Amino acid sequence: MRVFVLRADYGRYTDVFRNNNYIGIGWFEQINPIEGRWDLTDKEFLKEKYREKYVGDASMRVNQNVGQIYRFINEMQIGDIVISPYNTNDLLIGKITGELYFENDNSSPYPWRKKMEWIKDNVNRHSFSQPIQNTLRATLTCFEVKQKDEIFESLGYDIPHSKKENYDIKFDSKSINELIKNKFLELDPTEFELLVSYLLRTLGFEPTQETGKVGDGGIDFEGILDVNGIASINLQVQVKRYDNNSIGEREIRSFRGALKQDFQGCFITLSKFQKKAIESSNKEGYKGIQLIDGNKFIELFINQYEEIIDVIQLDDNDDLLEKLQFKKSLLPL
């Protein structure tokens, strides 16, 4: 028995799943794979069909989305547990009871479906440990939860604890910052933004808009920072992967002007902040901006290393993982 998360458009259709006793995905929308006799066990075939529909998608996005489609069809089996998050702290939890079927009844944009028996609803995510809460923040639509023992225990199942993989991480403090920074600079801007999003997720950040689609005043991420269930902060983040160009006061003022009224701001860069930029960030009478320069970002990266590895793997982002040359027992080599 395994545990999966299946999102419903950031909780928009979670009640539809509950009320109609199903889960579903919708990448191919009106296409009925059963009538079309698609070979749904062939991932390369699914990639071919995906590329026909989404012509402009990059290979990384193709691999990621087809991986989720394949997982829904072939890996999520009868008896497995599914968690579907609401757009609050509530979670809907249930068990798969049927095989894949197609039904286009306009209740949701997800006609590829599986029947469900909902065991519990309105479970608060803060009742779970921090590692599970971090896992639930993954931006994928469909993914597996590795910390399944805790989920089973919450459902009253008597499951023996599995041994957690132990990471033995050794850091050479003399050279590690430069080594990590060079690895980061090998990433293109989009890949670096993805890395930032993974780090933010391990710190409790959950996006409320899709990465790269905030598009207002240079803001790259918008969401809620959950501080261990104690407080929730509306947060907007701007990312600049500068190396030698330091961030000046003008960039800070521009970022502050783009922030929504009830949001706090965080500015992340691989470079440094000029003195006037630092002064402007905490200027009395103005909304404060949290500044994270290259050294601070690398420090956070080291502290969150194991969790970042987990969320990158969780997102099936093998391309980024390979470019960073992450190892389970070491930092990038």
Secondary structure as UniProt FT lines:
FT   STRAND          3..6
FT   TURN            9..13
FT   HELIX           14..20
FT   STRAND          22..25
FT   TURN            27..30
FT   TURN            33..37
FT   TURN            40..41
FT   HELIX           43..53
FT   TURN            55..56
FT   HELIX           59..70
FT   HELIX           71..75
FT   TURN            78..79
FT   STRAND          81..85
FT   STRAND          90..96
FT   STRAND          101..102
FT   STRAND          112..124
FT   HELIX           125..127
FT   HELIX           130..136
FT   STRAND          142..144
FT   HELIX           148..154
FT   TURN            155..156
FT   TURN            173..175
FT   HELIX           176..185
FT   HELIX           189..202
FT   TURN            203..204
FT   STRAND          205..207
FT   TURN            211..212
FT   TURN            217..218
FT   STRAND          221..227
FT   TURN            228..230
FT   STRAND          231..240
FT   HELIX           249..258
FT   TURN            261..262
FT   STRAND          264..269
FT   HELIX           275..281
FT   TURN            284..285
FT   STRAND          289..292
FT   HELIX           294..303
FT   HELIX           305..314
FT   TURN            315..316
FT   HELIX           318..324
//
